[in-house]
């Protein structure tokens, strides 16, 4: 269910205030925050983690070689770090005609109800 013009304007004002007060938080909580994960990074991170696990198990545990086990562990750690890297992004201005999810609509409805109850 799309928002009315008044609701869209109120939401845009709230988003603008949030960006002005705490831009890092607003950027991390934006709608495109999840899209910043690179699929390539995630896939290579998972593959590197599997390779690291194999090096740890096959090289370190099977042959009782501590040095190879540590190398496998480091490969796994580096792979997880690489897999969770985010692409650099810039803050975008909210679009006027963008439709919101049901969660945001319910949240805004509750907000409006509370505002009406208070005043």
N, CA, C and O atoms as CSV, one atom per row, in Angstrom:
chain,resi,resn,atom,element,x,y,z
A,1,UNK,N,N,0.847,-1.170,0.000
A,1,UNK,CA,C,0.000,0.000,0.000
A,1,UNK,C,C,0.895,1.237,0.000
A,1,UNK,O,O,1.667,1.431,0.939
A,2,UNK,N,N,0.809,2.061,-1.014
A,2,UNK,CA,C,1.661,3.247,-1.099
A,2,UNK,C,C,1.247,4.295,-0.067
A,2,UNK,O,O,0.112,4.319,0.409
A,3,UNK,N,N,2.186,5.140,0.253
A,3,UNK,CA,C,1.948,6.205,1.214
A,3,UNK,C,C,1.280,7.396,0.537
A,3,UNK,O,O,1.444,7.622,-0.662
A,4,UNK,N,N,0.531,8.146,1.324
A,4,UNK,CA,C,-0.056,9.369,0.783
A,4,UNK,C,C,1.047,10.414,0.636
A,4,UNK,O,O,2.157,10.236,1.137
A,5,UNK,N,N,0.729,11.491,-0.049
A,5,UNK,CA,C,1.724,12.550,-0.256
A,5,UNK,C,C,2.172,13.152,1.075
A,5,UNK,O,O,3.354,13.430,1.273
A,6,UNK,N,N,1.222,13.347,1.974
A,6,UNK,CA,C,1.556,13.909,3.285
A,6,UNK,C,C,2.501,12.972,4.047
A,6,UNK,O,O,3.478,13.426,4.642
A,7,UNK,N,N,2.215,11.685,4.028
A,7,UNK,CA,C,3.068,10.710,4.715
A,7,UNK,C,C,4.456,10.646,4.077
A,7,UNK,O,O,5.460,10.527,4.779
A,8,UNK,N,N,4.509,10.725,2.750
A,8,UNK,CA,C,5.803,10.710,2.071
A,8,UNK,C,C,6.637,11.935,2.450
A,8,UNK,O,O,7.843,11.828,2.671
A,9,UNK,N,N,5.988,13.095,2.524
A,9,UNK,CA,C,6.704,14.313,2.904
A,9,UNK,C,C,7.210,14.230,4.335
A,9,UNK,O,O,8.331,14.645,4.626
A,10,UNK,N,N,6.378,13.688,5.238
A,10,UNK,CA,C,6.804,13.538,6.625
A,10,UNK,C,C,7.990,12.576,6.728
A,10,UNK,O,O,8.947,12.835,7.457
A,11,UNK,N,N,7.917,11.477,5.998
A,11,UNK,CA,C,9.003,10.503,6.028
A,11,UNK,C,C,10.286,11.100,5.458
A,11,UNK,O,O,11.370,10.871,5.996
A,12,UNK,N,N,10.169,11.857,4.384
A,12,UNK,CA,C,11.344,12.511,3.807
A,12,UNK,C,C,11.961,13.503,4.783
A,12,UNK,O,O,13.184,13.611,4.870
A,13,UNK,N,N,11.115,14.232,5.524
A,13,UNK,CA,C,11.631,15.164,6.516
A,13,UNK,C,C,12.361,14.427,7.633
A,13,UNK,O,O,13.424,14.861,8.077
A,14,UNK,N,N,11.785,13.301,8.092
A,14,UNK,CA,C,12.436,12.512,9.138
A,14,UNK,C,C,13.773,11.952,8.655
A,14,UNK,O,O,14.760,11.962,9.390
A,15,UNK,N,N,13.797,11.467,7.418
A,15,UNK,CA,C,15.042,10.937,6.866
A,15,UNK,C,C,16.093,12.037,6.734
A,15,UNK,O,O,17.269,11.821,7.030
A,16,UNK,N,N,15.662,13.211,6.290
A,16,UNK,CA,C,16.589,14.330,6.140
A,16,UNK,C,C,17.167,14.733,7.499
A,16,UNK,O,O,18.367,14.983,7.614
A,17,UNK,N,N,16.312,14.798,8.533
A,17,UNK,CA,C,16.785,15.134,9.874
A,17,UNK,C,C,17.769,14.081,10.382
A,17,UNK,O,O,18.782,14.418,10.994
A,18,UNK,N,N,17.476,12.829,10.134
A,18,UNK,CA,C,18.367,11.765,10.575
A,18,UNK,C,C,19.717,11.864,9.876
A,18,UNK,O,O,20.759,11.689,10.508
A,19,UNK,N,N,19.703,12.143,8.572
A,19,UNK,CA,C,20.959,12.296,7.836
A,19,UNK,C,C,21.761,13.491,8.341
A,19,UNK,O,O,22.991,13.443,8.369
A,20,UNK,N,N,21.077,14.562,8.740
A,20,UNK,CA,C,21.773,15.739,9.252
A,20,UNK,C,C,22.363,15.487,10.631
A,20,UNK,O,O,23.475,15.929,10.921
A,21,UNK,N,N,21.621,14.772,11.492
A,21,UNK,CA,C,22.062,14.555,12.861
A,21,UNK,C,C,23.135,13.475,12.965
A,21,UNK,O,O,24.125,13.648,13.677
A,22,UNK,N,N,22.944,12.368,12.261
A,22,UNK,CA,C,23.892,11.254,12.363
A,22,UNK,C,C,24.017,10.571,10.997
A,22,UNK,O,O,23.369,9.553,10.752
A,23,UNK,N,N,24.841,11.123,10.114
A,23,UNK,CA,C,24.907,10.591,8.751
A,23,UNK,C,C,25.439,9.160,8.670
A,23,UNK,O,O,24.999,8.391,7.816
A,24,UNK,N,N,26.369,8.795,9.537
A,24,UNK,CA,C,26.898,7.428,9.484
A,24,UNK,C,C,25.820,6.404,9.833
A,24,UNK,O,O,25.680,5.385,9.157
A,25,UNK,N,N,25.063,6.681,10.888
A,25,UNK,CA,C,23.988,5.777,11.282
A,25,UNK,C,C,22.911,5.718,10.208
A,25,UNK,O,O,22.423,4.640,9.869
A,26,UNK,N,N,22.546,6.867,9.679
A,26,UNK,CA,C,21.512,6.911,8.647
A,26,UNK,C,C,21.947,6.132,7.414
A,26,UNK,O,O,21.139,5.443,6.791
A,27,UNK,N,N,23.215,6.242,7.066
A,27,UNK,CA,C,23.718,5.515,5.907
A,27,UNK,C,C,23.720,4.016,6.160
A,27,UNK,O,O,23.402,3.231,5.268
A,28,UNK,N,N,24.079,3.618,7.378
A,28,UNK,CA,C,24.116,2.183,7.676
A,28,UNK,C,C,22.718,1.590,7.780
A,28,UNK,O,O,22.551,0.387,7.579
A,29,UNK,N,N,21.717,2.397,8.086
A,29,UNK,CA,C,20.352,1.902,8.219
A,29,UNK,C,C,19.505,2.139,6.971
A,29,UNK,O,O,18.309,1.847,6.973
A,30,UNK,N,N,20.095,2.653,5.932
A,30,UNK,CA,C,19.351,2.952,4.717
A,30,UNK,C,C,18.853,1.694,4.021
A,30,UNK,O,O,19.272,0.581,4.338
A,31,UNK,N,N,17.961,1.891,3.078
A,31,UNK,CA,C,17.362,0.769,2.363
A,31,UNK,C,C,18.383,0.018,1.521
A,31,UNK,O,O,18.229,-1.178,1.272
A,32,UNK,N,N,19.423,0.717,1.085
A,32,UNK,CA,C,20.411,0.056,0.242
A,32,UNK,C,C,21.610,-0.445,1.039
A,32,UNK,O,O,22.632,-0.801,0.452
A,33,UNK,N,N,21.503,-0.477,2.368
A,33,UNK,CA,C,22.634,-0.927,3.183
A,33,UNK,C,C,22.970,-2.383,2.913
A,33,UNK,O,O,24.145,-2.749,2.876
A,34,UNK,N,N,21.966,-3.211,2.725
A,34,UNK,CA,C,22.227,-4.624,2.463
A,34,UNK,C,C,22.745,-4.858,1.058
A,34,UNK,O,O,23.436,-5.846,0.808
A,35,UNK,N,N,22.426,-3.976,0.153
A,35,UNK,CA,C,22.879,-4.145,-1.229
A,35,UNK,C,C,24.342,-3.804,-1.410
A,35,UNK,O,O,24.897,-4.026,-2.486
A,36,UNK,N,N,24.965,-3.282,-0.405
A,36,UNK,CA,C,26.359,-2.900,-0.531
A,36,UNK,C,C,27.307,-4.078,-0.431
A,36,UNK,O,O,28.489,-3.948,-0.751
A,37,UNK,N,N,26.813,-5.222,0.005
A,37,UNK,CA,C,27.666,-6.396,0.031
A,37,UNK,C,C,27.873,-6.865,-1.395
A,37,UNK,O,O,26.918,-7.055,-2.148
A,38,UNK,N,N,29.114,-7.046,-1.749
A,38,UNK,CA,C,29.430,-7.502,-3.088
A,38,UNK,C,C,29.258,-9.019,-3.149
A,38,UNK,O,O,29.787,-9.743,-2.306
A,39,UNK,N,N,28.526,-9.489,-4.137
A,39,UNK,CA,C,28.339,-10.924,-4.307
A,39,UNK,C,C,29.670,-11.606,-4.545
A,39,UNK,O,O,29.907,-12.716,-4.069
A,40,UNK,N,N,30.520,-10.948,-5.271
A,40,UNK,CA,C,31.844,-11.506,-5.549
A,40,UNK,C,C,32.636,-11.692,-4.256
A,40,UNK,O,O,33.285,-12.720,-4.063
A,41,UNK,N,N,32.581,-10.701,-3.376
A,41,UNK,CA,C,33.288,-10.809,-2.099
A,41,UNK,C,C,32.740,-11.952,-1.263
A,41,UNK,O,O,33.504,-12.709,-0.664
A,42,UNK,N,N,31.425,-12.081,-1.222
A,42,UNK,CA,C,30.818,-13.138,-0.412
A,42,UNK,C,C,31.205,-14.514,-0.947
A,42,UNK,O,O,31.586,-15.396,-0.177
A,43,UNK,N,N,31.109,-14.697,-2.261
A,43,UNK,CA,C,31.443,-15.996,-2.855
A,43,UNK,C,C,32.916,-16.327,-2.630
A,43,UNK,O,O,33.243,-17.445,-2.231
A,44,UNK,N,N,33.804,-15.371,-2.880
A,44,UNK,CA,C,35.228,-15.626,-2.659
A,44,UNK,C,C,35.535,-15.838,-1.174
A,44,UNK,O,O,36.421,-16.622,-0.833
A,45,UNK,N,N,34.825,-15.162,-0.310
A,45,UNK,CA,C,35.008,-15.367,1.122
A,45,UNK,C,C,34.606,-16.762,1.564
A,45,UNK,O,O,35.294,-17.395,2.365
A,46,UNK,N,N,33.480,-17.240,1.032
A,46,UNK,CA,C,33.031,-18.599,1.362
A,46,UNK,C,C,34.015,-19.630,0.813
A,46,UNK,O,O,34.394,-20.569,1.513
A,47,UNK,N,N,34.424,-19.454,-0.431
A,47,UNK,CA,C,35.392,-20.392,-1.012
A,47,UNK,C,C,36.715,-20.372,-0.246
A,47,UNK,O,O,37.307,-21.423,-0.003
A,48,UNK,N,N,37.175,-19.196,0.127
A,48,UNK,CA,C,38.402,-19.098,0.918
A,48,UNK,C,C,38.251,-19.742,2.283
A,48,UNK,O,O,39.188,-20.355,2.794
A,49,UNK,N,N,37.072,-19.604,2.875
A,49,UNK,CA,C,36.817,-20.249,4.160
A,49,UNK,C,C,36.854,-21.760,4.051
A,49,UNK,O,O,37.372,-22.440,4.938
A,50,UNK,N,N,36.309,-22.285,2.971
A,50,UNK,CA,C,36.356,-23.734,2.748
A,50,UNK,C,C,37.789,-24.194,2.547
A,50,UNK,O,O,38.195,-25.220,3.093
A,51,UNK,N,N,38.554,-23.449,1.772
A,51,UNK,CA,C,39.962,-23.796,1.555
A,51,UNK,C,C,40.720,-23.748,2.881
A,51,UNK,O,O,41.508,-24.645,3.184
A,52,UNK,N,N,40.483,-22.712,3.659
A,52,UNK,CA,C,41.140,-22.606,4.958
A,52,UNK,C,C,40.776,-23.752,5.884
A,52,UNK,O,O,41.633,-24.272,6.599
A,53,UNK,N,N,39.505,-24.151,5.875
A,53,UNK,CA,C,39.061,-25.273,6.687
A,53,UNK,C,C,39.732,-26.574,6.238
A,53,UNK,O,O,40.146,-27.386,7.065
A,54,UNK,N,N,39.834,-26.757,4.929
A,54,UNK,CA,C,40.509,-27.957,4.415
A,54,UNK,C,C,41.991,-27.964,4.790
A,54,UNK,O,O,42.531,-29.006,5.161
A,55,UNK,N,N,42.639,-26.823,4.696
A,55,UNK,CA,C,44.055,-26.741,5.087
A,55,UNK,C,C,44.187,-27.038,6.577
A,55,UNK,O,O,45.094,-27.761,6.992
A,56,UNK,N,N,43.279,-26.478,7.385
A,56,UNK,CA,C,43.325,-26.705,8.819
A,56,UNK,C,C,43.118,-28.178,9.149
A,56,UNK,O,O,43.887,-28.760,9.913
A,57,UNK,N,N,42.080,-28.779,8.573
A,57,UNK,CA,C,41.764,-30.167,8.899
A,57,UNK,C,C,42.743,-31.149,8.273
A,57,UNK,O,O,43.291,-32.014,8.955
A,58,UNK,N,N,42.955,-31.011,6.983
A,58,UNK,CA,C,43.808,-31.986,6.305
A,58,UNK,C,C,45.286,-31.775,6.626
A,58,UNK,O,O,46.013,-32.736,6.877
A,59,UNK,N,N,45.722,-30.537,6.620
A,59,UNK,CA,C,47.141,-30.287,6.853
A,59,UNK,C,C,47.505,-30.230,8.313
A,59,UNK,O,O,48.504,-30.814,8.735
A,60,UNK,N,N,46.689,-29.519,9.100
A,60,UNK,CA,C,47.046,-29.319,10.495
A,60,UNK,C,C,46.690,-30.479,11.397
A,60,UNK,O,O,47.517,-30.918,12.196
A,61,UNK,N,N,45.484,-30.979,11.284
A,61,UNK,CA,C,45.027,-32.031,12.185
A,61,UNK,C,C,45.500,-33.408,11.715
A,61,UNK,O,O,46.023,-34.195,12.504
A,62,UNK,N,N,45.316,-33.684,10.448
A,62,UNK,CA,C,45.663,-35.007,9.925
A,62,UNK,C,C,47.148,-35.317,10.092
A,62,UNK,O,O,47.512,-36.429,10.475
A,63,UNK,N,N,48.000,-34.346,9.807
A,63,UNK,CA,C,49.436,-34.592,9.880
A,63,UNK,C,C,50.055,-34.031,11.162
A,63,UNK,O,O,51.278,-34.034,11.300
A,64,UNK,N,N,49.249,-33.557,12.083
A,64,UNK,CA,C,49.697,-33.021,13.381
A,64,UNK,C,C,50.760,-31.937,13.213
A,64,UNK,O,O,51.768,-31.922,13.919
A,65,UNK,N,N,50.517,-31.042,12.274
A,65,UNK,CA,C,51.446,-29.952,12.020
A,65,UNK,C,C,50.774,-28.647,12.469
A,65,UNK,O,O,49.827,-28.179,11.838
A,66,UNK,N,N,51.272,-28.073,13.555
A,66,UNK,CA,C,50.677,-26.870,14.129
A,66,UNK,C,C,50.814,-25.692,13.179
A,66,UNK,O,O,49.881,-24.901,13.041
A,67,UNK,N,N,51.945,-25.563,12.528
A,67,UNK,CA,C,52.188,-24.444,11.628
A,67,UNK,C,C,51.159,-24.424,10.492
A,67,UNK,O,O,50.614,-23.368,10.169
A,68,UNK,N,N,50.894,-25.571,9.894
A,68,UNK,CA,C,49.908,-25.646,8.809
A,68,UNK,C,C,48.506,-25.359,9.345
A,68,UNK,O,O,47.695,-24.741,8.655
A,69,UNK,N,N,48.217,-25.799,10.555
A,69,UNK,CA,C,46.919,-25.505,11.171
A,69,UNK,C,C,46.708,-24.024,11.380
A,69,UNK,O,O,45.617,-23.505,11.145
A,70,UNK,N,N,47.755,-23.339,11.825
A,70,UNK,CA,C,47.669,-21.889,12.028
A,70,UNK,C,C,47.471,-21.187,10.691
A,70,UNK,O,O,46.684,-20.245,10.591
A,71,UNK,N,N,48.177,-21.641,9.672
A,71,UNK,CA,C,48.004,-21.056,8.330
A,71,UNK,C,C,46.553,-21.244,7.853
A,71,UNK,O,O,45.960,-20.314,7.307
A,72,UNK,N,N,45.989,-22.423,8.054
A,72,UNK,CA,C,44.586,-22.667,7.678
A,72,UNK,C,C,43.634,-21.769,8.423
A,72,UNK,O,O,42.679,-21.252,7.844
A,73,UNK,N,N,43.890,-21.574,9.724
A,73,UNK,CA,C,43.048,-20.690,10.518
A,73,UNK,C,C,43.139,-19.251,10.022
A,73,UNK,O,O,42.127,-18.554,9.942
A,74,UNK,N,N,44.339,-18.809,9.691
A,74,UNK,CA,C,44.521,-17.450,9.173
A,74,UNK,C,C,43.824,-17.276,7.818
A,74,UNK,O,O,43.258,-16.218,7.539
A,75,UNK,N,N,43.867,-18.303,6.989
A,75,UNK,CA,C,43.164,-18.245,5.697
A,75,UNK,C,C,41.667,-18.102,5.932
A,75,UNK,O,O,41.008,-17.304,5.265
A,76,UNK,N,N,41.125,-18.869,6.875
A,76,UNK,CA,C,39.687,-18.769,7.178
A,76,UNK,C,C,39.338,-17.374,7.696
A,76,UNK,O,O,38.343,-16.788,7.271
A,77,UNK,N,N,40.141,-16.844,8.601
A,77,UNK,CA,C,39.864,-15.515,9.149
A,77,UNK,C,C,39.918,-14.429,8.091
A,77,UNK,O,O,39.062,-13.545,8.053
A,78,UNK,N,N,40.934,-14.496,7.226
A,78,UNK,CA,C,41.047,-13.505,6.153
A,78,UNK,C,C,39.886,-13.625,5.176
A,78,UNK,O,O,39.414,-12.621,4.642
A,79,UNK,N,N,39.427,-14.842,4.943
A,79,UNK,CA,C,38.301,-15.052,4.023
A,79,UNK,C,C,37.012,-14.475,4.581
A,79,UNK,O,O,36.231,-13.869,3.848
A,80,UNK,N,N,36.788,-14.659,5.858
A,80,UNK,CA,C,35.586,-14.081,6.475
A,80,UNK,C,C,35.650,-12.557,6.416
A,80,UNK,O,O,34.653,-11.900,6.118
A,81,UNK,N,N,36.811,-12.007,6.697
A,81,UNK,CA,C,36.966,-10.552,6.612
A,81,UNK,C,C,36.702,-10.064,5.193
A,81,UNK,O,O,35.963,-9.099,4.998
A,82,UNK,N,N,37.295,-10.716,4.206
A,82,UNK,CA,C,37.113,-10.314,2.815
A,82,UNK,C,C,35.653,-10.485,2.375
A,82,UNK,O,O,35.120,-9.655,1.639
A,83,UNK,N,N,35.022,-11.553,2.825
A,83,UNK,CA,C,33.631,-11.805,2.436
A,83,UNK,C,C,32.652,-10.804,3.002
A,83,UNK,O,O,31.582,-10.595,2.430
A,84,UNK,N,N,32.997,-10.177,4.118
A,84,UNK,CA,C,32.079,-9.218,4.731
A,84,UNK,C,C,32.420,-7.771,4.417
A,84,UNK,O,O,31.804,-6.862,4.974
A,85,UNK,N,N,33.380,-7.538,3.543
A,85,UNK,CA,C,33.681,-6.166,3.131
A,85,UNK,C,C,32.488,-5.580,2.391
A,85,UNK,O,O,31.791,-6.287,1.663
A,86,UNK,N,N,32.262,-4.319,2.576
A,86,UNK,CA,C,31.169,-3.639,1.880
A,86,UNK,C,C,31.733,-2.773,0.779
A,86,UNK,O,O,32.847,-2.255,0.864
A,87,UNK,N,N,30.937,-2.634,-0.246
A,87,UNK,CA,C,31.327,-1.716,-1.322
A,87,UNK,C,C,31.158,-0.297,-0.837
A,87,UNK,O,O,30.218,-0.003,-0.099
A,88,UNK,N,N,32.048,0.584,-1.235
A,88,UNK,CA,C,31.854,1.984,-0.837
A,88,UNK,C,C,30.631,2.538,-1.542
A,88,UNK,O,O,30.397,2.266,-2.719
A,89,UNK,N,N,29.867,3.307,-0.818
A,89,UNK,CA,C,28.655,3.877,-1.403
A,89,UNK,C,C,28.494,5.318,-0.978
A,89,UNK,O,O,29.171,5.790,-0.065
A,90,UNK,N,N,27.617,5.992,-1.626
A,90,UNK,CA,C,27.345,7.373,-1.251
A,90,UNK,C,C,25.893,7.479,-0.861
A,90,UNK,O,O,25.062,6.673,-1.280
A,91,UNK,N,N,25.595,8.474,-0.060
A,91,UNK,CA,C,24.226,8.653,0.395
A,91,UNK,C,C,23.388,9.188,-0.756
A,91,UNK,O,O,23.816,10.068,-1.503
A,92,UNK,N,N,22.211,8.650,-0.881
A,92,UNK,CA,C,21.290,9.093,-1.927
A,92,UNK,C,C,20.141,9.857,-1.299
A,92,UNK,O,O,19.725,9.584,-0.173
A,93,UNK,N,N,19.648,10.800,-2.041
A,93,UNK,CA,C,18.456,11.507,-1.598
A,93,UNK,C,C,17.256,10.591,-1.785
A,93,UNK,O,O,17.198,9.862,-2.775
A,94,UNK,N,N,16.301,10.606,-0.872
A,94,UNK,CA,C,15.142,9.741,-1.019
A,94,UNK,C,C,14.323,10.114,-2.241
A,94,UNK,O,O,14.141,11.291,-2.553
A,95,UNK,N,N,13.839,9.101,-2.919
A,95,UNK,CA,C,13.009,9.327,-4.108
A,95,UNK,C,C,11.579,9.605,-3.696
A,95,UNK,O,O,11.080,9.042,-2.721
A,96,UNK,N,N,10.931,10.469,-4.438
A,96,UNK,CA,C,9.582,10.894,-4.058
A,96,UNK,C,C,8.553,9.798,-4.278
A,96,UNK,O,O,7.676,9.621,-3.432
A,97,UNK,N,N,8.619,9.068,-5.357
A,97,UNK,CA,C,7.586,8.099,-5.689
A,97,UNK,C,C,7.879,6.691,-5.224
A,97,UNK,O,O,7.216,5.753,-5.666
A,98,UNK,N,N,8.830,6.516,-4.364
A,98,UNK,CA,C,9.240,5.179,-3.941
A,98,UNK,C,C,8.188,4.584,-3.011
A,98,UNK,O,O,7.708,5.257,-2.098
A,99,UNK,N,N,7.835,3.341,-3.240
A,99,UNK,CA,C,6.877,2.677,-2.372
A,99,UNK,C,C,7.608,2.026,-1.213
A,99,UNK,O,O,8.734,1.558,-1.377
A,100,UNK,N,N,6.992,1.990,-0.061
A,100,UNK,CA,C,7.599,1.457,1.153
A,100,UNK,C,C,7.030,0.073,1.446
A,100,UNK,O,O,5.972,-0.305,0.943
A,101,UNK,N,N,7.748,-0.659,2.260
A,101,UNK,CA,C,7.307,-1.994,2.625
A,101,UNK,C,C,6.166,-1.911,3.626
A,101,UNK,O,O,5.864,-0.841,4.152
A,102,UNK,N,N,5.547,-3.033,3.878
A,102,UNK,CA,C,4.452,-3.091,4.829
A,102,UNK,C,C,4.898,-2.736,6.231
A,102,UNK,O,O,4.146,-2.128,6.992
A,103,UNK,N,N,6.121,-3.115,6.575
A,103,UNK,CA,C,6.644,-2.803,7.900
A,103,UNK,C,C,6.703,-1.301,8.124
A,103,UNK,O,O,6.272,-0.809,9.167
A,104,UNK,N,N,7.233,-0.574,7.155
A,104,UNK,CA,C,7.329,0.879,7.301
A,104,UNK,C,C,5.952,1.527,7.348
A,104,UNK,O,O,5.742,2.504,8.066
A,105,UNK,N,N,5.028,0.984,6.588
A,105,UNK,CA,C,3.669,1.535,6.604
A,105,UNK,C,C,3.038,1.361,7.978
A,105,UNK,O,O,2.412,2.283,8.502
A,106,UNK,N,N,3.204,0.171,8.562
A,106,UNK,CA,C,2.664,-0.065,9.908
A,106,UNK,C,C,3.354,0.823,10.938
A,106,UNK,O,O,2.708,1.346,11.846
A,107,UNK,N,N,4.658,0.990,10.797
A,107,UNK,CA,C,5.411,1.827,11.717
A,107,UNK,C,C,4.936,3.278,11.637
A,107,UNK,O,O,4.760,3.939,12.660
A,108,UNK,N,N,4.735,3.757,10.432
A,108,UNK,CA,C,4.258,5.127,10.267
A,108,UNK,C,C,2.838,5.289,10.786
A,108,UNK,O,O,2.498,6.332,11.344
A,109,UNK,N,N,2.001,4.262,10.608
A,109,UNK,CA,C,0.634,4.333,11.126
A,109,UNK,C,C,0.641,4.409,12.649
A,109,UNK,O,O,-0.115,5.182,13.238
A,110,UNK,N,N,1.487,3.615,13.282
A,110,UNK,CA,C,1.600,3.674,14.744
A,110,UNK,C,C,2.091,5.041,15.193
A,110,UNK,O,O,1.612,5.595,16.183
A,111,UNK,N,N,3.057,5.578,14.446
A,111,UNK,CA,C,3.596,6.901,14.769
A,111,UNK,C,C,2.491,7.950,14.703
A,111,UNK,O,O,2.374,8.795,15.591
A,112,UNK,N,N,1.681,7.892,13.645
A,112,UNK,CA,C,0.590,8.853,13.494
A,112,UNK,C,C,-0.436,8.700,14.616
A,112,UNK,O,O,-0.943,9.696,15.132
A,113,UNK,N,N,-0.745,7.449,14.998
A,113,UNK,CA,C,-1.698,7.221,16.071
A,113,UNK,C,C,-1.183,7.805,17.383
A,113,UNK,O,O,-1.949,8.416,18.129
A,114,UNK,N,N,0.083,7.628,17.669
A,114,UNK,CA,C,0.660,8.169,18.898
A,114,UNK,C,C,0.633,9.697,18.888
A,114,UNK,O,O,0.360,10.331,19.908
A,115,UNK,N,N,0.917,10.271,17.734
A,115,UNK,CA,C,0.901,11.732,17.624
A,115,UNK,C,C,-0.505,12.271,17.858
A,115,UNK,O,O,-0.682,13.308,18.497
A,116,UNK,N,N,-1.521,11.547,17.327
A,116,UNK,CA,C,-2.912,11.993,17.508
A,116,UNK,C,C,-3.331,11.865,18.963
A,116,UNK,O,O,-4.055,12.720,19.473
A,117,UNK,N,N,-2.878,10.789,19.652
A,117,UNK,CA,C,-3.218,10.593,21.050
A,117,UNK,C,C,-2.608,11.667,21.946
A,117,UNK,O,O,-3.220,12.078,22.931
A,118,UNK,N,N,-1.419,12.115,21.610
A,118,UNK,CA,C,-0.724,13.101,22.423
A,118,UNK,C,C,-1.246,14.521,22.207
A,118,UNK,O,O,-1.202,15.348,23.118
A,119,UNK,N,N,-1.723,14.790,21.040
A,119,UNK,CA,C,-2.099,16.179,20.792
A,119,UNK,C,C,-3.230,16.319,19.952
A,119,UNK,O,O,-3.651,17.440,19.666
